[in-house]
């Protein structure tokens, strides 16, 4: 399990997410996730660009990503309200 945005994500979903990111051209974010998985990192600090990339690919993602998508969407809305993006 790897923690993304305070939410634990199973290793197989991290691989699936990395694949979605790579297919969408978000290679740097995909690499961050696969690197963390390869080296057994339990926590991945996401930059705002990473969060936006993940939100983009999770727009029509499988139900398994619903919780992660919800957390990232809530955080993004909060950042907008407070003028952080």
N, C-alpha and C positions, 0 to 999 in steps of 0.2 A: 504494500500500500504506500502511496505517495500522497502527501498532503498538498493540495492546490487551493489557494484562497481560503484556507481554514477548513477545507472539505477533503476527507479521505477518498482517494480514487484507487480502485484495484489496478494491479499491474497490467492486466489484459486490456483494461479500458484506456490506460495511459498509452499503450501501443496503438490502439485503435485511434485515439485522439491524435497521436503523432502522425499517423498515416493520413488522417483527414487534413491536418495542418500542412503536411508536405504536398499533398495533391492540390491544395489551394494556394501554394506558393509561399507559405509561411515557414520556410526552412529553418530559420534561426530559432523560432519557438519550438518547432518539432525537435530540433537538435537538443535544446535545453531539456526537454522531457525524456528523450531517449538516453541522454547522458546521465541524468538522475537515476533512471531505471537501471542502467548498466552498472553504476557505481554504488547502488544501494542507498541512495539519498532518501531520507524519509520526508523531506520538505523541499519544495521548489518555490523560491521567491520569484513571483511573476512581476515583470514590469508592466506598465500600463499598455504598452504595445502588445505584449504577450496576451494580456487579458482581452484586448480587443480582437486579436487574431482568433483566440479560442471562441469568443462570442460569435464571431463571423462564421466559423465552421460548425458551430453547434446550433445554428439557426434552424436547420431541418434534421438535426441529429437524432439518433435512436433514443428511446425512452430512458435507457441506462444513464444518459447524461443529463436528465432533467434537473436533478438537484444541483449539479455543478453549474449548469446554465442559469438556474435561478439565483444562486449565490453571486455569480459574476454580474448578472443583470442588476441585481439590487445594489451591489457595490458601484457599478458604473453610474446608475441613477444618482446615488449619493454624491459621487464625485462631481457630476454635472451640477447638482443643486448647490454645491459648495464652491463652484468655480475652479475645480482642480483639473478639468480637462476641457 
